[in-house]
Amino acid sequence: MTMRQDPELPQFTIRVPQDVLDDLRARLRATRFAPDPGNEDEVYGLPTSHLRPLVEYWADGFDWRGVEKELNTYRHHRLDIGGTPVHFLRERGRGADPVPLLLLHGWPWSFWDWSKVIRPLADPAAFGGDPADAFDVVVASLPGFAFSTPLTNAGENFVTMADRFHELMTRVLGHERFAVGAGDYGALVGAQLGHKYADSLYGIHLGNEMPLNIFQGDRYWDLTGGRTTTEGMPEQLRRDVLDFNDTYVSHVVAHMLDGQTLTHGLNDSPAGMLAWILKRWRKWSDPATDFDEVFPADHILTNATLYWANQAIGSSVRAYRNANLHPWTPSHGRTPAVGAPAGFTFLLGDASPPGVHTPEERRAAFGRTGFYGDVRAVNVHGRGGHFGPWENPEAWVHDLRATFRELR
């Protein structure tokens, strides 16, 4: 066993104050919806016709107290780590020797986007799996997100987050080593853990190959790598690059260059905040699937309420600019930078990276990354987009188990 008996931690019960919910409903009912002519094809952004029904349901149909009851079927904790509140839920593994596993979300996700995989990973036998694959699952809220608020450190980014989670898993929970599963911004945290704390890890399993020097240089806000034109590209690649830009660029530019200005509106208007994050959910998910079927209104509004009730939208947005203002510096000179054993789950419904349509092309794109030194598996699946563990939980459970089966 690599786990000592950790001390009994105070339990955190999720219960949003009633006055916060009453104020939320009052604001939603007072929404002044924007005129939106000629936007059936979403050329101007999220249509009012998509936003209005969700706002109305959020105000007068969505049962947050019922959601809380479901969330509280897990054991939650909220601790101070280095002056920063860190919230996490824990599901004990059921097997002979469960491996500690830390799961980290992205933006605009929440910890709850891992909910489909938590119990299958903790109790494989109950889901037709091998109990030898069990994990002791810890699902954390990134600092600045959900109940890991409010922040006192204005510079919180993926580097400081990695330090806090290493302390959580080793000093607080008492694990000599632990595993990491992560996607989106959480994959940056996971990569940093795999760089700085490789000796403390069984390994990492990521949904994105995030370079640790991301968001640097004069055009730190530019996801195209400085390319200002698609001139000369093959037509298919050109369409892919334009789709990639349309999918991802707007939120990075706004978060990087005007995050607090945007926050003033999003923190005051729940309808505005919902519009901003709903556009990302709709645009970043697999376009080949039915969005409303994969992302029920209750799930979208659960995430929206977690952001709203904790006034977390601004602190979550700042994680982007803080990656630029407080840039990553190597903790050692070894190359490749990430030494921990690494596995990956990539889904072809994601617009990133452009120019990828087959598993072979996806693996080739990964091979150009160069940050990972001990790659154990690169898994590619057709179904799902940017929200991997929610859109294709079966792939994530299978791949994550397989990555760590040989590393236990």
C-alpha positions in Angstrom: 0.0 0.0 0.0 1.2 3.5 -0.8 -1.4 5.2 1.4 -1.2 5.7 5.1 -4.4 6.2 7.1 -5.1 9.9 6.6 -6.5 12.0 9.4 -10.2 12.5 9.7 -11.0 15.6 7.8 -13.9 17.9 8.5 -16.7 17.2 6.1 -18.0 20.0 3.8 -21.7 20.0 3.0 -22.9 21.8 -0.1 -25.7 24.2 0.7 -26.1 27.5 -1.1 -27.7 30.1 1.1 -31.4 30.7 0.3 -30.9 34.4 -0.1 -28.3 33.7 -2.9 -30.9 31.5 -4.7 -33.7 34.1 -4.2 -31.5 36.9 -5.6 -30.5 34.7 -8.5 -34.1 34.0 -9.5 -35.0 37.6 -9.2 -32.2 38.6 -11.5 -33.1 35.9 -14.0 -36.8 36.9 -14.0 -35.7 40.5 -14.7 -33.5 39.6 -17.7 -33.7 42.0 -20.6 -33.2 39.7 -23.6 -31.3 41.2 -26.5 -32.9 41.7 -29.9 -31.3 39.2 -32.3 -32.3 39.5 -35.9 -30.7 37.4 -38.6 -28.8 35.1 -36.2 -30.3 31.8 -36.9 -27.0 30.4 -38.0 -25.2 31.9 -34.9 -23.0 34.1 -37.1 -23.2 36.8 -34.4 -22.7 34.4 -31.4 -25.1 32.6 -29.1 -28.7 33.3 -30.3 -31.3 34.7 -27.9 -33.5 31.8 -29.0 -31.1 29.3 -27.4 -30.5 31.4 -24.2 -34.1 32.4 -23.3 -35.5 28.9 -22.6 -32.6 28.1 -20.3 -32.8 31.4 -18.4 -36.6 30.9 -17.9 -36.0 27.3 -16.8 -33.2 28.4 -14.4 -35.6 30.9 -12.9 -38.7 28.8 -12.5 -38.0 25.1 -13.0 -34.5 24.1 -12.2 -34.3 22.3 -8.8 -31.0 23.3 -7.2 -31.8 21.8 -3.9 -32.3 18.5 -5.7 -28.9 18.9 -7.3 -27.4 19.6 -3.9 -28.9 16.4 -2.6 -27.2 14.5 -5.4 -23.9 16.3 -4.9 -23.9 15.5 -1.2 -24.1 11.8 -1.8 -20.4 12.1 -2.1 -18.1 13.1 0.8 -16.8 16.7 0.3 -14.0 18.6 2.0 -12.8 22.2 1.8 -9.4 23.0 3.3 -7.1 25.9 3.4 -3.8 25.1 1.6 -1.3 27.9 1.6 -4.0 30.5 2.1 -6.1 29.2 -0.8 -9.4 27.3 -0.3 -9.4 23.9 -2.0 -12.6 21.9 -2.3 -12.6 18.3 -3.3 -14.8 15.3 -3.1 -13.6 11.8 -2.3 -14.9 8.3 -3.2 -13.0 5.5 -1.6 -11.8 2.7 -3.8 -13.2 -0.8 -3.5 -10.5 -3.2 -4.2 -7.4 -4.8 -2.8 -5.1 -1.9 -3.2 -6.8 1.2 -4.7 -4.4 3.8 -6.3 -5.0 7.4 -5.2 -6.2 9.3 -8.2 -6.6 13.1 -8.5 -9.0 14.3 -11.2 -8.8 17.9 -12.4 -11.3 19.8 -14.6 -11.0 22.7 -17.0 -12.8 25.9 -17.9 -15.8 26.3 -18.0 -16.1 22.9 -16.4 -16.6 22.1 -12.8 -15.7 19.1 -10.6 -19.1 17.6 -11.5 -18.1 17.0 -15.1 -16.2 14.0 -13.7 -19.4 12.6 -12.2 -19.9 9.9 -14.8 -16.6 8.3 -14.2 -16.1 8.6 -10.4 -17.9 5.4 -9.2 -16.7 3.2 -12.1 -13.1 4.2 -11.3 -13.6 3.7 -7.6 -15.6 0.5 -7.7 -14.8 -1.3 -11.0 -16.5 -4.6 -9.9 -19.9 -2.8 -9.5 -19.6 -1.8 -13.2 -18.4 -5.1 -14.7 -14.7 -4.4 -14.2 -11.8 -5.9 -12.3 -11.5 -4.8 -8.7 -7.7 -4.8 -9.2 -8.2 -1.6 -11.2 -9.8 0.4 -8.3 -8.8 3.9 -7.5 -9.2 6.0 -4.4 -10.8 9.0 -6.3 -10.3 12.6 -5.4 -12.1 15.1 -7.6 -10.9 18.7 -6.9 -12.2 22.1 -7.8 -9.4 24.2 -9.3 -8.6 27.2 -7.1 -10.9 30.0 -8.3 -13.6 27.6 -9.4 -16.8 26.5 -7.6 -16.1 26.0 -3.9 -12.4 26.6 -4.1 -13.2 30.3 -3.6 -12.7 33.1 -2.8 -9.1 33.5 -3.7 -6.7 35.7 -1.8 -3.8 35.0 -4.2 -4.5 37.2 -7.2 -1.8 35.4 -9.2 -3.2 31.8 -9.0 -2.4 29.8 -12.1 -1.6 26.2 -13.1 1.9 26.3 -11.5 0.6 27.4 -8.0 -2.4 25.0 -8.4 0.0 22.1 -9.0 1.9 23.0 -5.8 -1.4 23.1 -3.8 -2.6 19.7 -5.2 0.7 18.1 -4.5 0.4 19.3 -0.9 -3.2 18.0 -0.7 -2.4 14.6 -2.0 0.9 14.0 -0.1 0.9 16.1 3.1 -2.8 16.3 3.8 -4.1 13.0 2.5 -0.8 11.2 3.2 -0.1 9.5 -0.2 3.5 8.7 -1.0 2.5 8.6 -4.7 -0.7 9.3 -6.6 -2.1 9.3 -10.2 -3.5 12.2 -12.1 -6.3 12.4 -14.6 -7.0 15.8 -16.2 -8.4 17.8 -19.1 -8.3 21.3 -20.6 -6.8 23.8 -18.1 -6.6 20.9 -15.6 -4.3 19.2 -18.1 -1.9 22.1 -17.7 -1.9 21.5 -13.9 -1.4 17.8 -14.5 1.5 18.4 -16.9 3.1 20.7 -14.3 2.7 18.0 -11.7 4.3 15.6 -14.1 7.2 18.0 -14.6 7.9 19.2 -11.0 6.7 16.3 -9.0 7.3 13.2 -11.2 8.8 11.3 -8.2 5.4 11.7 -6.4 3.4 10.3 -9.2 2.4 6.9 -10.6 1.8 8.9 -13.8 -0.6 11.3 -15.5 -3.5 10.7 -18.0 -4.5 13.8 -19.9 -7.1 14.8 -22.5 -5.0 17.5 -24.0 -1.3 17.8 -24.7 -0.7 21.1 -23.0 2.7 22.8 -23.5 3.8 24.3 -20.2 5.1 27.4 -22.0 1.7 28.2 -23.4 0.4 31.8 -23.4 3.9 33.4 -23.7 5.5 35.8 -26.1 4.2 39.1 -27.6 1.1 37.4 -29.0 0.4 35.4 -25.8 -3.4 35.7 -26.6 -3.0 34.2 -30.0 -3.7 30.4 -30.3 -2.7 30.4 -33.9 1.0 30.6 -33.0 1.3 33.9 -34.7 -0.1 32.8 -38.1 -2.1 35.7 -39.4 -3.4 34.1 -42.6 -4.4 30.8 -44.0 -3.1 31.7 -47.5 -1.5 28.8 -49.3 -3.0 26.1 -47.1 -4.8 23.1 -48.6 -8.5 23.8 -48.6 -9.4 21.2 -46.0 -6.7 22.4 -43.6 -7.8 26.0 -44.3 -11.4 25.1 -43.3 -10.1 23.3 -40.2 -8.0 26.2 -39.1 -10.9 28.7 -39.6 -13.1 26.4 -37.5 -10.5 26.1 -34.8 -10.2 29.9 -34.7 -14.0 30.3 -34.6 -14.2 27.7 -31.8 -11.5 28.7 -29.4 -9.9 32.1 -30.1 -12.6 34.5 -28.9 -12.7 33.4 -25.3 -8.9 33.3 -25.0 -8.5 36.8 -26.4 -11.2 38.1 -24.1 -9.9 36.4 -21.0 -6.4 37.4 -21.7 -6.9 41.0 -22.7 -10.1 42.1 -21.0 -10.9 39.5 -18.3 -11.9 41.8 -15.5 -13.9 44.1 -17.8 -15.9 41.1 -19.0 -16.2 39.9 -15.4 -18.1 43.1 -14.3 -20.9 42.1 -16.6 -20.8 38.3 -16.0 -20.7 38.6 -12.2 -23.7 40.9 -12.2 -26.0 39.2 -14.8 -26.6 35.5 -14.5 -28.1 35.5 -18.0 -25.0 37.1 -19.3 -22.7 34.6 -17.5 -24.8 31.7 -18.7 -24.6 33.0 -22.3 -20.8 33.2 -22.1 -20.3 29.7 -20.8 -23.1 28.1 -22.8 -21.5 29.2 -26.0 -18.3 27.3 -25.1 -20.3 24.2 -24.2 -22.2 24.3 -27.5 -19.2 25.2 -29.7 -16.5 23.0 -28.0 -18.6 19.8 -27.8 -18.8 17.1 -30.5 -20.8 18.6 -33.4 -21.8 15.2 -34.6 -23.9 14.6 -31.5 -27.2 16.1 -30.3 -26.1 18.8 -27.9 -29.3 18.8 -25.8 -29.2 15.1 -25.4 -25.5 15.0 -24.3 -25.7 18.1 -22.2 -29.2 18.2 -20.5 -30.3 21.6 -19.2 -29.9 20.4 -15.6 -26.2 19.7 -16.2 -25.5 23.0 -17.8 -27.4 24.9 -15.0 -25.6 22.9 -12.3 -22.3 24.3 -13.6 -23.8 27.7 -14.1 -25.1 27.7 -10.5 -21.7 26.6 -9.2 -20.1 29.6 -10.9 -22.8 32.0 -9.9 -23.3 31.1 -6.3 -19.5 31.3 -5.6 -18.9 34.4 -7.7 -16.3 32.2 -9.4 -16.5 33.4 -13.0 -14.0 36.2 -12.5 -11.4 34.2 -10.6 -11.8 31.3 -13.1 -11.2 33.6 -16.0 -8.0 35.1 -14.4 -6.4 31.7 -14.6 -5.7 32.4 -18.3 -3.9 35.8 -17.9 -2.1 34.6 -14.8 -0.4 31.9 -17.0 1.1 34.9 -18.9 1.7 37.3 -16.0 3.4 34.6 -13.9 5.0 32.4 -16.6 6.1 28.8 -16.2 9.8 28.4 -15.4 11.4 24.9 -15.4 12.0 23.2 -12.1 14.8 21.3 -13.7 16.8 21.1 -16.9 15.8 17.6 -18.0 14.2 17.2 -21.4 11.5 16.4 -22.3 10.1 18.6 -19.5 7.4 16.2 -18.3 9.1 13.1 -16.9 6.1 11.3 -15.4 4.7 8.3 -17.3 1.8 9.7 -19.4 -1.2 8.4 -21.2 -3.7 10.3 -23.3 -7.4 10.1 -24.4 -8.1 12.2 -27.5 -11.6 12.6 -29.0 -11.9 13.4 -32.7 -15.0 15.6 -32.2 -12.7 18.3 -30.7 -11.8 21.1 -33.1 -8.3 21.1 -31.6 -5.9 20.5 -33.2 -6.9 21.6 -36.7 -6.1 19.3 -39.6 -7.0 16.1 -37.7 -9.6 13.7 -38.9 -8.3 10.2 -38.2 -6.6 8.5 -35.3 -3.3 8.4 -37.2 -3.4 12.2 -37.9 -4.2 12.8 -34.2 -1.3 10.7 -33.0 1.0 12.5 -35.5 -0.2 15.9 -34.1 0.6 14.7 -30.6 4.0 13.6 -31.7 4.9 17.1 -32.6 4.4 18.3 -29.0 7.7 17.3 -27.5 7.0 17.9 -23.8 6.4 14.4 -22.7 9.3 12.0 -22.1 7.6 8.7 -21.1 4.5 8.2 -23.2 2.7 5.0 -22.4 -0.4 5.2 -24.6 -2.1 7.6 -27.0 -5.7 6.6 -27.3 -8.0 8.2 -30.0 -11.8 7.8 -30.1 -14.3 9.1 -32.6 -17.1 10.1 -30.2 -16.8 13.2 -28.0 -15.4 16.7 -28.1 -13.6 18.9 -25.6 -15.4 17.7 -22.5 -14.0 14.2 -22.6 -15.1 12.6 -19.3 -18.6 13.9 -19.7 -19.0 13.3 -23.5 -17.3 9.9 -23.6 -16.9 8.6 -20.1 -16.5 5.0 -21.3 -13.4 5.9 -23.2 -12.0 7.7 -20.3 -12.6 4.9 -17.8 -11.1 2.3 -20.1 -8.0 4.3 -21.1 -7.3 5.6 -17.6 -7.5 2.1 -16.1 -5.2 0.8 -18.9 -2.6 3.5 -18.4 -2.3 2.9 -14.7 -2.7 -0.9 -14.8 1.0 -1.3 -15.6 2.1 1.5 -13.4 0.6 0.3 -10.1 
